[in-house]
Amino acid sequence: MHHGDLADAGSLIRLLEKIRPDEVYNLGAQSDVRISFDIPGYTADVTATGVARLLEAIHQLGLPARFYQASSSEMFGKVREVPQTELTPFHPRSPYAVAKLYAYWITVNYRESYGCHTSNGILFNHESPRRGENFVTRKITTAVARIKAGLQEKLFMGNIEAKRDWGYAKEYVEAMWLMLQQPHGDDYVIATGETHSVREFLELAFDRVGLDWQKYVEIDPKFYRPAEVEHLIGNPEKARKNLNWSPQTKFAELVCLMVDADVKLLADRCQ
Ligand code: G4F
């Protein structure tokens, strides 16, 4: 393990010179959409300009490293078409999404300007038991486990009508790797092609432990965002065709595996 910082160009140059990697996967960002409204400047510095620093370090050192940028479906924002593809125009709705848009285009720009092998994975929401507890899926599954165990009484939520295209993170990481094994860099939507509301996630998650979600969930406007992305659904056809990649885990399976993992984690902690 090495330490670097996307806000510090010198640290990136030193690290890359030392490691001389064949492949660079940039998953680094201030990645919380709601928090980006509170810290737009920091979000821009790390999530946007940080990518320029990283690409420039690779370029200046003359490394032949292939580069992956974690682009986001949040860039589609106020969606212009349904489902979203690699050709759908962007309309970002948060400082985070605006920063990701810069990162997307600077990645394309190094490919077009210098012939670098750079790729954007436009990943729709990808979840797993390792998801941070500030994101909605894990917030729900940790609360379900705690409520079932009698450790928590209520779960306070924001906009539960928002719809997302939720896939399993483990499978999406394989898509990232596949992009860097291609002869040329390119941009790909990685999604399931299905959309579900936060409300549906709540229903399934509580149902998994035999509880009725409506008895435990309350709405707190403090979790609403100044501008919301209401409806995301991706079309992963290009990835299916060019990368031979397709999502395997269905929405209900994903909810169950996350709830089961949090129930087990809590039981292990309590022993
Ligand atoms: O889980 P979320 O916070 O994820 P969001 O905003 O869709 O972004 C995630 O996915 C993106 C890929 O599309 C990534 F680029 C990004 O870095 C991040 O990983 O919220 C999902 C939805 C939103 O509409 C939000 O308003 O859930 C809604 N929601 C309702 N109540 C809530 C809550 N979100 C959170 N975090 N907490 C709530 O209490």
Residues whose N, C-alpha, C, O or C-beta is under 5 A from the ligand:
A	BS01	G4F	S31 D32 V33 S72 S73 E74 L123 F124 N125 N134 F135 V136 T137 F156 M157 G158 N159 I160 A162 V198 F223 V229
